[in-house]
Amino acid sequence: MSAAIAFDTHRFVKNLTANGFTVAQAEALAHEQIHLLEANLATRSDIVSIKADLEVKIEQVKSGLLKWMVGALTAHLAVVVAVVQFLARTA
C-alpha cells in the first residue's frame, strides 16, 4: 500500500464485523478499499509528469501571446505612422 495514506484495515474489518458483516465479507471489502486507494492516488511521478506538461503548455501560451502582442503593437504603430503622415500632408 502507498505510504501517502494510512488505512487501518484491522479497524475497518473490526467495525464491519461489529455491524453484522462476516469476517470474510469485511476482509474482502478491506482488500477492495486498499485496491481502490492504490489505483486512484497520484504518485510523485504522476505529479511530476503533470507539472512538466503544464509547464510546456504555459510556455506555449506565453509564446503565442507574445506573438499576438508583437503583431498588435506593429499594427498600432503602422496606424500611428499613417495618421501622422496624413496630418503632415494636410497641414
ABEGO torsion letter per residue (X at the ends): XBAABBBBAAAAAAAAAAAGBBAAAAAAAAAAAAAAAAAABBBAAAAAAAAAAAAAAAAAAAAAAAAAAAAAAAAAAAAAAAAAAAAAAAX
